[in-house]
Amino acid sequence: MAKSQSTAAQSTADKTVRVRLVKSLGGVQARHRLSVKALGLGKINDVRELKDSPQVRGLINTVYYLVRVEE
């Protein structure tokens, strides 16, 4: 049973999501600016490959209108 759990953990750990900032942060709520910064994005067309986790998905959902997800 321990083996199946470890392989499941590895498969979820291997999943990544690519996020690209496509809109400017001018005129955006400060909280949303912080979410973009937490994703590691700073300038337009910056791309980051992040581990696909609920926390990252929550940040992406917060600023969905500023970023594009490239899976």
Long-range contacts (C-beta under 8 A, 24 or more apart in sequence): 12-52, 13-51, 15-51, 15-52, 16-49, 16-50, 16-51, 16-52, 17-49, 17-50, 17-51, 17-52, 17-56, 17-57, 17-60, 17-69, 17-70, 17-71, 18-47, 18-48, 18-49, 18-50, 18-69, 18-70, 18-71, 19-47, 19-48, 19-49, 19-50, 19-60, 19-67, 19-68, 19-69, 19-70, 20-45, 20-46, 20-47, 20-67, 20-68, 20-69, 20-70, 21-45, 21-46, 21-66, 21-67, 22-66, 22-67, 22-68, 23-65, 23-66, 25-66, 28-66, 31-62, 32-62, 32-63, 32-66, 35-59, 35-62, 35-63, 36-63, 36-66, 36-67, 39-63, 39-67, 41-67
